[in-house]
Amino acid sequence: MIEIDGSYLEGGGQILRTSLSLSAALSLPFKIRNIRLSRPKKGLLSQHLTAVRAVGAICNAEVSGATLNSTEITFMPGKVSHGNYSFDIGTAGSATLVMQAILPALTLANGSSYIQIRGGTHVMKSPSYEYFEHCFLKNVSRLGIRATSQLIRPGFYPQGGGEVSLSVSHSLPKRYDFIERGSLVSEEAYIINANLPQHIIRREQDFLSRSGRMFTFSGTQFDACPSTGNAITIIGEFGGYAIGSDGLGALGKPAEKVAGDCLRTYVSALNSGGVDDNMSDQLLVYFALAGGGALKYGTLTAHTRTNINTIEQFIGKKFVINEEERIISL
């Protein structure tokens, strides 16, 4: 039984999600204590609880302690089963983070799976849906992962009510090194607007058009949605891999500032010469399943250091961090 301290370093829900992913994929039971102990709302929130139940259902796990606000669970995985699944977070909790938790195990199932998830698709402190589809899935496809997704309708805080789908085919992770970006292929700006005036899309596109970068725009207006909001995601696709940034609108925040903040984050990632800061920790689970891999990072974030520590406890191997060249390898 692997013992995980959920309060280690960054101490967020990522420790739980990574533990669930690797436990199911590698058939290794674990116990985690002190879940989100440093957060204002400690323990399992609806999003985290849905991830536990979703991964548990997929691998036929025996789970104890899986209740709202619980700070400790024990997870005993069984055999991963492909099939059709549906999960409802019940709040605006992140659907993209739940998809990231279930994907590693589903790729190893002996068949294809189709999953629908209701919840938040564009919420703080989680990947936007467009980042998940156009950056994360594109990058893990280079590791051999075969998965596609679709946004059915967006969900913003606090109502949620968004819906996404994920289709996964059996695939075995393989090594890939995210070191050399290669030539720029395209730069896409995805704008999502729900129950707000369409001029917001035009203003954000106009702002980004004046940046001097050759963006291709995709603006989608949703009306009669359960929630109201605006989000921008910028994706740069290179020959070697993709980088991205995302940003959310807020009451009283001008459309131009939403676009400007997202653009600055994207340019910072562009200038780093490596994967974007959010992507670096998300790839490490697949390095573990592939038996190796390497990436160049911009900033060695607390999220990345936390994920490294969690993964090492499951695989019994150490990542090598070359801080001079900014490369993490396994």
Helices and strands as residue ranges (DSSP letters): E 2-5, H 13-26, E 30-33, H 46-58, E 62-64, E 73-76, E 84-88, H 95-107, E 113-119, H 129-131, I 132-136, H 137-141, E 146-153, E 162-169, E 177-178, E 184-194, H 199-209, E 216-222, E 229-238, E 242-248, H 255-272, H 277-290, E 294-296, H 302-315, E 320-322, E 327-329
